């Protein structure tokens, strides 16, 4: 694979990682709110 392709791939992986992290964070906050409601 050429250098440009590798750069694009790493950038895409970083973006994907950020999306996954923010998604997990949202789920965690949502779960915490649900727990508060039910307690």
N, C-alpha and C positions, 0 to 999 in steps of 0.2 A: 504494500500500500504506500502511496506517496505521502509526503509530509503534509500537504494541504488536506488530504483526506483524513489523516490522523488528527490534525488540529480540529477539523469539523467534528470528528467523532468525539473527541474529548470535551469539546464545548457542548455538544448535544448531551453527553452523559452528565455533565455538570448541571445543565438545565433540568434534565430529568430528575436528578438527585434532589434539586431544590424543590421541584414540584411534589415529589414523594414526601419530602420532609414537611412541607407546608400542609400537605394533605393529612399526614399523621398528626401534626399539631392541631389542625382543625378538628379531627376526630377526637383527640384527647380533650380539648376544650368542650366539645359537644358532650362527651361522656361525663365530664365533670359536672356540667350543667344538669344533665339528666339525673345524676346521682344526687345532686342537691334537691331537685324537685321531688325525688322519691323518698328522701330521708325525712 
